[in-house]
Amino acid sequence: MPGVCPRARNSDYDKKTECTSDATCPDNQKCCAEGYGRVCKPPIQPGKFVVMH
């Protein structure tokens, strides 16, 4: 899948695992490490910034 995983937030340290690889995520999402688990997230393009409030 093109793109990269967004950076994990400090509050995202749960142990849930909803994917094992990008192929197990819906809608071209990425399987991203989040704390102690892995979750599906929409990819961002390398070099682009995401503003979080």
Beta strands, then each sheet from edge to edge (+ up, - down):
strand 1: 30-34
strand 2: 37-41
sheet 1: 1+ 2-
end
